[in-house]
Amino acid sequence: MELIRYQSENWQEGMAKSITFIVTKDCQLACKYCYLVGKNTKERMSFGVAKQAIDYILNDRAQFNQSSVIWDFIGGEPFLEIDLIDRICDYIKVQLFGKNHHWFNSYRFSFSTNGVNYHEPEVQQFIEKNREHLSIGITIDGTQRKHDLNRVYKNGKGSYHDVVKNIPLWLSQFPEGGTKVTISSPDIPYIKESVLHLYLLGIKEVNINAVFEDVWNENDDILFENQLVELADEIIENEFYKDYACSFFSENIGKPLDRELDNQNWCGAGMMLAVDAAGMFYPCTRFAQYSLREKKAAIIGNVKDGVNQNLLRPFLTLDRCTQSKAECIDCEVASGCAWCQGENYDAAETVTIYQRATAICKMHKARVRANNYYWNKLFRKLELEDERENFEKKEIAVTC
């Protein structure tokens, strides 16, 4: 058999297929803003279910024909099941090789972890074993004050100290690793200090977002904008923009839509595939029952029968126009306004995936105002620096 070989970075080329294993619904933490309302200690994936899912996916090359794949592991906290995950990953690698599969060496094992047990020997052995094909993000919300406001143990104790002690180890292994920060109403006052704190910890990429659920209070948008403006001042004055990034500031948001170019669905629901402990398939983990407050799980198949294309088809028709009101389509700052397909479904007045949840609207508009402030100030600073540099060059030329 001729072995198909790929460069390790090829997994990023084109549209990688994202396949998620919900290995456990247990977690050490009970984060106050967590959308996983049905976490429990009982539902744990067996290796048999994982094996059935892998066999189905790798044998159906017509349906799973993307050039690359991301094997994603979530919980709860995925590293609680590190022995199971290690066994699953070994099986994936052996099967990719044995089947001469086009995903061989064109894959990633992806994890988002709370970081509590990152240092444990079993986790570290797994990382060493799979280092070249790993993507791991540790969730730390910022300062201890902000982190411990939401990210607490089941007894209410904050988890900051148990997480922050593992950040140096994580960054030594993944120097470009980014963290995911979540903003909800109570922690708005701590945004600026938290982003700066994460920079000081050595985290260069801070991916930060406001929750999509309807949790926002009156004037939250004003407080939010003020925090982002203050953060913008700090980033620009201290020139953090040269080495660090914060996802709240982007050149590509806050503009009117081009209906032909900007009519994609925001997320990958339907393009992704998730499997749970019972062997049920979902278009995204947000459609599994433990993620839903009001609606029943949206199952699109199972490991025995495969994906039901009739159940999947509605998700493949999703785009901005099929689920947004006219005011969202015509909004002058529509670009960059995000949504979660699972939250759309859960918050909808009926059982539909075509009703966009808009609780985040005023927060997006506040972000746009602060974003405009950031880029205007940064461009002025860079223009002045260019003018000063050109002036100094002319002075040197005259002197000579």
N, C-alpha and C positions, 0 to 999 in steps of 0.2 A: 504494500500500500504506500502510495506517495503521500508524504506528510505535507499538509498545507501549513505554511508559516506566514505569520503577519508580524509587523512591528508592533510593539506593545502599546503604542499610542493610537493605533488604528481604531480602537473602540470609540474614539471621539468623532470619527468621520461619519458624515451623514446622520441619519436618525437612528440612534441606538434603541433597541427594544428594552423596555424596563419591565422586569418581572420581580414581583415582591412576594416574599415568604413571610407571612405573619406567624412567626415561630412561637410566640407566647403572647398572652394578653395580661401578663403579670409585669409589675414594675416596682422598684424599691420606692419610687416617689409617687406623690399624689399632687401633681402640679395643679394649681388652682385654675389655670386657663386651658387645661388639656381638653381637647375635643373628644378624646377617647372616654366616653361616658360608661362603657361597659367593661372596663378592665377587671380581670379576675385571676385567681391563681390556678384555675382548673384547666383552661383550654390551652393545651400545649401541643404543638405539631409533632406527629410521629415521623420517624424516618421513612416509614412505608408510604405515607401520604406525599412527602416531599419527593420520593423516588418516582411515584406514579406521575406527579406533575412534570418532573424533569423528562421522563421518558416520553410523555405525550408531546411536550414542547420540542424536544430534539428530533423526534420522528416526523413531525409535521413541518417540513422545510418550506412548503408552499406558503403556509400561513405565517410562519416565523422566518421571514426571509431578509430581515434587516442585516446590514453588514456587521453590526456589533450588538452586544447585549450587556445590560447592567443587571446583575443579580443582586437585588436589594433585600436586606433582612431587617425587619422591624418587630416591635412589640406593641405595647409594653416596652420593656428594655431588652433588646436582642441579645446582649452579652450575658444575660442570665442563662441562655441556652447555648453557650459557646461550644460545648461538646457536640451537640446536635448539629450546629452550624458547621463545625469542622468536618463532620462526617458528610454533610450535604455537599459542601464545597469539594471534598475529595471525590465524591461520586460524579459531580459535574465535570471535573477536570478529566477523569478517566473516560467518561462517556464522550466528551468532545474529542479526545484523542482517538478513541476506538472507532468512532463513527466518521473520522476524517471530516469533522464538521467545520463549516466556514467560520464559526465563532471561536475555533481553537486559537488561543492567544489574542483574541480580539474581544475581551470581556473585562468587566470590573465586578468585584464584590464590594457592595456599598453599604455603609452603616451610618446611622445617626444615633449617637449614644448619649446618655445623660452623664457619662464619664465617671460614675461612682466606682465601678469595679474595673476600670481601664487598666490599672496597674497589676491586676492579678495574674499569676503565672500562666494560667490556661489561655487568657486573652492575649498575653504577650507572645506565647508560643504560636498561636494562630497568626498573629501579625507577622512574625518573623518568617513563617512558612509561606505566607501569601503576599508578601510585601509589594511585589511588582504589580500586582493586580488589585490593590486595595484603595478604596476611598473611604476615609473615616472622618466624620465631623463630630466634635464634642459640643454639646449645647451648654453654654454658660451665658447667663443673661446680662452680665456686667459686674458692677460693684456688688459687694455682699448685701448692701441694703436693697438693691433692686432684685438680685437673684433670689434672696431668701424671702422676698415678699410673695413669690409665687411657687418657686421650685423647692418644695418642702417634702419631707418624709411623711409617711402615713400618720405619724404621731405629731406632726406639725413642726418638727425641727427643720431648720434650714439646711440645705445641702451644699452651700457654697464652699466651705473648707474642704469637704471630701472631693469636690470636683476640681477646684483650683490647684490642688497639690499635684494633679495628674496632667496639667497643661504643659509644663516643661517637657515631660516625657513624650507627650503627643506631638508637640512641635518639633522635637528632635527627630521624630520619625516622619512627620508630614509638615515640613516647614511652611508650605503654602496652604496649609489647612485653614478652612474658614469655619466660623461658628454661626449658628442660627439663633438670633435673638428675637423674642416675641414681645410685642407691646400690647398691653391691655390698659383699661382706664386707670387703675390705681397706680401704675408705675410710670405714667407719662412724665412726672417731674424729674425722673432720674435718667432720662435718655442720654443727655449730653455727657454727664459724668460716667455713664456706663460704657458708651462707645470709646471714650478716651481711656478708660481703665483697661478695656480689652486691647487697645493699641499698646499700652504700656506692658501688658502681659506678653506681647510679641505676636498677637494675632493680627495679621495684615488684612484679612478680608472679613468684614463684619456684615453678614447677611441678616437683615433686620426687617421685620414686617409687623404690621398691626393685624390683630385677629379679625377674621371675617365675620364672626358672630355679632349679633346685635347687643353689644355690651357698653356702648358709648353713651356718655352723659353730656348734658348741655355744657358748652364751652370747652369740651375736651379738644376740639379742633384748634381752638385758639392757643391753649396750653401746648399742644403738640407742635404747632407752628413756631411758637416762641422757643421751645427746646431745640428745634432743628436749626433755627436762625443762630442761636447761641453756639450750637455745635459747628455750624458752618464757619463762624468767626474763628473758633479755636483751630479748626482744621487748616484754614487758610493762613492765619497769622503764624502758626507753628509749622507750616508747610508739611503737614501730615499727608497731604494729597500726593506727594511725590512717592511715597512708599506704602501707603495704606488706602483701603477702600471702604466705603460705607454704602450699601445698596440703596439707601434713601436718596442719594444724590446721583442723578443720571441725566445725561444730555438728551435722552430719547423719550422723556415723559412730558405730559402737560401740553400736548398739541392736539389740534383737531385731527379726526381720522380721515384717512384715505380709504374709502369703503372697499376698493378693489384690493389694496395691499394689506389692510388691517382688519380683515374679516375672519381671522383664525380664532379658534377656541383658545382661551387663555392657558388652560392646562391640558394634560395629556390623557384625561379620562377617556377610556375606550381604546386608546393606542397602547396603554399600559395593560398589564395583567397582574392581578393579585390572587393569592391562594391562601386559605386559612387552614386551621387544624382539622376541620371536617372535610377538607378537600374541595371546598366550594371556590369557584372562580368569580372575581369581581372586576369591573372596569377600572377600579382604583380602590385603595384601602378605605377611603372615606365612604364607600358604599357597603362596607361590611357592617354587621349589626352593632358591634361594639363602638362604632363611630357615630351612630345615629341617635338623636334624641327623640324624634317624632315619627320617623318613617320606618318601614320594614326594609331589610337588606335587599339590594338589587343584585341578584345572582345572575350570572350570564353563562353558567356551565359548571362542570366539575371534572375532577381528574379521571373519572371513568369514561364519561361521554364526550369530553372535550368542550370547546367553546360553542355555544349555541349562537349561530350567526344572526338569527332573527332577534335574539335578545340583545346582541351587541350592536346591531345596525343603528338604533336611535342615537347611540353615543357617537357614531362615526359621522352623523349629520350635524353635530353641534358646531356652531360658529358664533361669532359675536352677534350677528343680526338675528339668528333664530332664537336667542334667549334674552336679548336686551330690549328695553323700552326705547322709544324714539328719543327721549331726553338723554339717554346714555349714548346713543349713536351720534346725536347732534351736539353733544357737549363739547365746548371749546377746549377743554383740557382732558379729553377722553383717553388719549394715549397713555399707557402705563397704568391705567386703572384696572386692578386685578380682581379676580373672583375665584372662588373655589367651587368646583362642580358639585362636590358632595354637600357643601353648605347650601348651594342653590336648591338641591333636591330636598334637603332636610327642612329648610325654612319655607319652602313653597306652600302656597295655600291648598294646592291639590297634589296628587301623586304625579309629578312631572319633573323632568330635567331641563325644561325650557323656560323657567322663570328665574331670572337672575336676581340674587340677593344683593341689595344695595346699601346695607348698613354701613359700609366702609366709605361711602360717597364723600361725606364732609371731611373725613380724614385724608382721603386722596387729594382733595382740593387744597387742604392745608399743606400737605407735602409738596404740591406743585408750587405754591407760593414761596415756600422756603427753598425749594430747589432752584427757582428762578433767582432768588436772592444769592444763593451760593455761586451759581455760574456767572452772574453779572459781576459779583465781587472778585471772583477768581480771574475772570478775563481782564478786568481793570488792573488787577495786580500784575498779571503777566505782561500786559501791554506797557505798563509803566516800567517794568524791569527791562523790557526790550528797548524802550526809548532811552533808558539810562545807559544800557550797554552800548547802544549805537552812539550816544553822545560821548561816552568815554573813549570809544574807538576813534572818533573824530578828533578828540583832544590829543590823543596819543599821536595821531597822524600829523597834526599841526605842530606839535612839539618836535617831532622828528624832522 
